[in-house]
């Protein structure tokens, strides 16, 4: 088992942003010194949920301050990026880091429609945009020249330079939660990230992933690597006592939830409705804090 750190770092106000960005860099350096295997950067805009906002540019700073820890994205919101520019940026990062980049991809936030609006988009076609952008990005790392004719992109690229250190490109990861996604990613041989999965469901989901790997015909070496690096996210908090850890973590979580609910209420457009399938006790604004806190402590947190 290896341990990494996901940097979902909320900055409460613009006045604190600069100090908190510097703190993030120092904490990544400390994580490397302590033996953490990887750090994962989030991508959110406009409201301080990811204080550095531009995870790609922030990663470039980390490549200059670290030498061993792997640097991942959890996740790149694909609709917000031109795939050729993204492929170039990631290839450069892979060179700067000497092959330490991992790329989690997603179709974009399902809760913060204001992030799409701020990029001149809406989320209705985000899955299509992600699929096309991902294809362009991966082909750009492999094909010279690249000629592409799609719905959103029509391109002719002589050659992508610099080439990534990791060939044919940095590993592409997927964030998964539904049973079918575990099986599909296993079949395709894609590394996985998952977040608030109840402990009772972990073994079941990992068995689905392993079954998918077998169905995909991957050899033993690939199977072992995929299973060994499958990642599970948890909030982790250590205190002097169990009660202290729970109290302090609970306060932090509730402040985070209050922020999320506030910015979504204030900035999401009136015609936007979160897909009910994506709502749970933590993300549903109609659920009170007590029930939401109990849910996230039981399904997404380790503390004591």
C-alpha positions in Angstrom: 0.0 0.0 0.0 1.2 3.5 -0.8 0.0 6.9 0.4 -0.6 10.0 -1.6 -2.1 13.5 -1.0 -5.0 15.1 -2.8 -4.7 18.9 -2.6 -8.3 20.0 -2.5 -7.3 23.3 -0.7 -10.0 25.9 -0.1 -8.9 29.5 0.4 -11.6 31.5 2.3 -10.7 34.9 0.7 -8.7 36.5 -2.1 -6.5 38.1 0.5 -5.3 34.7 1.7 -4.7 33.1 -1.8 -1.0 34.0 -2.1 0.0 32.6 1.3 -2.1 29.4 0.8 -0.5 28.8 -2.6 2.9 29.0 -1.0 1.7 26.7 1.8 0.6 24.1 -0.8 4.1 24.1 -2.4 5.7 23.6 1.0 3.3 20.8 1.9 4.1 19.0 -1.3 7.8 19.2 -0.5 7.1 17.9 3.0 5.0 15.1 1.6 7.9 14.0 -0.6 10.3 14.1 2.4 7.9 12.0 4.4 7.8 9.3 1.7 4.4 10.0 0.1 4.2 8.3 -3.3 2.2 10.9 -5.2 0.3 14.2 -5.0 -2.9 14.9 -6.8 -4.0 18.4 -8.0 -7.6 19.4 -8.4 -9.0 21.9 -10.9 -11.7 24.4 -9.9 -12.1 28.0 -10.8 -13.4 31.3 -9.5 -14.4 30.6 -5.9 -11.2 29.4 -4.1 -12.0 25.7 -4.0 -8.6 25.0 -5.6 -6.6 27.9 -4.5 -4.1 27.6 -7.4 -7.0 27.3 -9.9 -4.6 26.4 -12.8 -3.4 23.0 -11.8 -1.1 22.6 -14.9 0.8 25.8 -14.2 1.0 25.0 -10.5 2.4 21.5 -11.4 5.2 23.2 -13.2 6.3 24.9 -10.0 6.2 21.5 -8.2 8.4 19.9 -10.8 11.1 22.4 -9.9 10.8 21.8 -6.2 10.5 18.0 -6.1 12.5 15.1 -7.5 10.7 11.8 -6.6 7.0 12.2 -5.8 4.7 11.7 -8.7 2.4 14.6 -9.7 -1.1 13.8 -10.8 -4.3 15.6 -11.8 -7.6 14.6 -10.1 -8.9 15.6 -12.5 -8.3 17.8 -15.6 -11.7 19.2 -16.6 -11.3 18.3 -20.3 -14.0 20.7 -21.7 -12.0 23.7 -20.4 -8.9 22.8 -22.4 -7.9 22.8 -26.1 -6.6 19.3 -26.5 -3.5 20.2 -28.5 -2.4 22.8 -26.0 -3.2 20.4 -23.2 -1.1 17.6 -24.9 1.8 20.1 -25.2 1.6 21.3 -21.6 1.4 17.7 -20.3 4.3 16.6 -22.5 6.4 19.6 -21.2 5.5 18.8 -17.6 6.5 15.1 -18.2 9.9 16.4 -19.4 10.3 18.9 -16.5 9.4 16.1 -14.0 11.5 13.5 -15.8 8.5 11.2 -16.3 6.5 11.8 -13.0 3.1 12.9 -14.4 -0.3 11.1 -14.1 -3.4 12.5 -15.8 -6.8 12.0 -14.3 -9.5 13.2 -16.7 -13.1 14.1 -16.3 -16.0 15.8 -18.2 -16.1 18.7 -15.7 -17.8 19.4 -12.5 -21.4 18.2 -12.2 -22.2 20.7 -9.4 -20.5 24.0 -10.4 -22.2 25.1 -13.6 -20.7 28.6 -13.1 -17.3 27.1 -14.0 -18.6 26.2 -17.4 -20.3 29.6 -17.8 -17.1 31.3 -16.9 -15.3 29.5 -19.8 -18.1 30.4 -22.2 -19.7 26.9 -22.1 -22.5 24.9 -20.7 -22.3 21.4 -19.4 -24.9 19.8 -21.7 -22.3 18.4 -24.1 -19.4 18.0 -21.7 -19.2 14.2 -22.1 -18.9 14.6 -25.9 -16.3 17.3 -25.5 -14.3 15.2 -23.1 -14.4 12.1 -25.4 -13.2 14.1 -28.5 -10.6 16.1 -26.6 -9.2 13.0 -25.0 -8.9 11.2 -28.4 -7.1 14.3 -29.9 -4.7 14.5 -26.9 -3.7 10.9 -26.9 -3.4 10.7 -30.7 -1.2 13.9 -30.6 1.3 12.0 -28.4 1.4 9.1 -30.9 0.9 10.4 -34.4 3.0 12.7 -36.6 1.4 14.3 -38.5 -2.0 14.3 -36.8 -5.0 15.0 -39.0 -8.3 15.2 -37.1 -11.8 16.0 -38.2 -14.4 16.0 -35.4 -17.4 17.9 -34.2 -15.5 20.3 -32.0 -12.0 20.1 -33.4 -10.6 20.1 -37.0 -6.8 20.0 -36.8 -3.6 19.3 -38.8 -0.6 19.1 -36.5 2.9 18.5 -38.1 4.4 17.1 -34.9 3.9 17.5 -31.2 7.0 18.6 -29.4 8.5 18.0 -26.9 7.5 14.4 -26.8 6.5 13.0 -23.4 9.1 11.1 -21.4 6.6 8.4 -20.7 5.7 6.7 -23.9 3.3 6.8 -25.6 2.2 9.5 -23.0 1.6 10.1 -19.3 -0.8 7.5 -17.9 -4.5 8.4 -18.2 -6.6 7.8 -15.1 -10.3 7.8 -14.7 -12.4 8.8 -11.6 -15.0 6.1 -11.0 -17.8 5.4 -8.6 -20.5 3.3 -10.3 -20.1 -0.5 -10.6 -20.2 -0.4 -14.4 -17.3 2.1 -14.5 -15.1 -0.2 -12.5 -15.7 -3.0 -14.9 -15.2 -0.8 -18.0 -12.0 0.7 -16.8 -10.6 -2.8 -15.9 -11.5 -4.0 -19.4 -9.7 -1.1 -21.0 -6.7 -1.3 -18.7 -7.2 2.2 -17.3 -5.9 3.2 -13.8 -8.7 4.3 -11.4 -9.4 6.9 -8.7 -12.4 6.7 -6.5 -13.6 8.9 -3.6 -16.4 8.5 -1.1 -16.9 4.8 -1.5 -18.3 3.1 1.7 -16.0 0.6 3.3 -18.6 -2.2 2.8 -18.4 -1.5 -1.0 -14.7 -1.4 -1.5 -14.1 -5.1 -1.9 -17.1 -5.5 -4.2 -15.9 -2.7 -6.5 -12.3 -3.9 -6.6 -13.6 -7.4 -7.6 -15.5 -5.8 -10.5 -12.3 -4.0 -11.5 -10.3 -7.2 -11.4 -13.0 -9.0 -13.4 -12.9 -6.3 -16.0 -9.1 -6.6 -16.2 -9.5 -10.4 -16.8 -12.2 -9.8 -19.4 -9.9 -7.3 -21.2 -7.2 -10.0 -21.6 -4.5 -8.1 -19.8 -1.4 -10.1 -18.8 -0.4 -10.8 -15.2 2.1 -7.9 -15.1 -0.4 -5.4 -16.3 -3.1 -6.8 -13.9 -0.8 -6.6 -10.9 0.2 -3.0 -11.7 -3.4 -1.9 -12.2 -4.6 -3.5 -9.0 -1.6 -2.2 -6.9 -2.1 1.4 -8.0 -5.9 1.6 -7.8 -6.5 4.7 -5.6 -9.1 5.4 -2.9 -9.5 8.9 -1.6 -10.3 9.6 2.1 -10.2 12.6 4.4 -7.6 11.8 7.0 -7.2 13.7 10.3 -5.1 12.9 13.3 -5.7 14.4 16.7 -4.6 13.8 20.3 -7.8 11.9 21.0 -10.5 10.4 18.8 -13.0 13.0 20.1 -10.6 15.9 19.3 -10.0 14.5 15.8 -13.7 14.1 15.1 -14.6 17.6 16.5 -11.9 19.4 14.5 -12.5 17.5 11.3 -16.2 18.1 11.6 -15.7 21.8 11.9 -13.5 21.9 8.8 -15.9 19.8 6.8 -18.9 21.9 7.8 -17.2 25.1 6.8 -16.3 23.6 3.5 -19.9 22.5 2.9 -21.2 25.9 3.8 -18.8 27.4 1.2 -19.9 25.0 -1.5 -23.6 25.5 -0.9 -23.2 29.2 -0.9 -21.3 29.6 -4.1 -23.5 27.1 -6.0 -26.6 29.0 -4.8 -25.1 32.4 -5.7 -23.4 31.6 -9.0 -25.0 28.7 -10.8 -27.4 30.0 -13.5 -31.2 29.8 -12.7 -31.8 27.2 -15.4 -29.3 24.7 -14.1 -30.3 21.7 -12.1 -27.9 19.2 -10.6 -28.7 15.7 -11.8 -30.5 14.0 -9.0 -28.4 10.9 -9.5 -25.3 12.8 -8.4 -26.9 14.0 -5.1 -26.2 12.4 -1.8 -26.4 13.5 1.8 -23.3 15.6 1.4 -24.0 17.3 -1.9 -27.8 17.8 -1.6 -28.6 21.3 -0.3 -31.9 20.0 1.1 -30.2 17.8 3.6 -29.3 19.3 6.9 -25.7 19.6 8.2 -26.1 16.9 10.8 -27.1 14.2 8.4 -24.5 15.4 5.8 -21.7 15.3 8.3 -22.6 11.8 9.5 -22.6 10.7 5.9 -19.2 12.1 5.0 -17.6 10.9 8.3 -18.8 7.4 7.7 -18.1 7.1 4.0 -15.2 9.4 3.3 -13.1 9.9 6.4 -10.5 8.3 8.6 -9.8 10.1 11.9 -8.5 9.5 15.4 
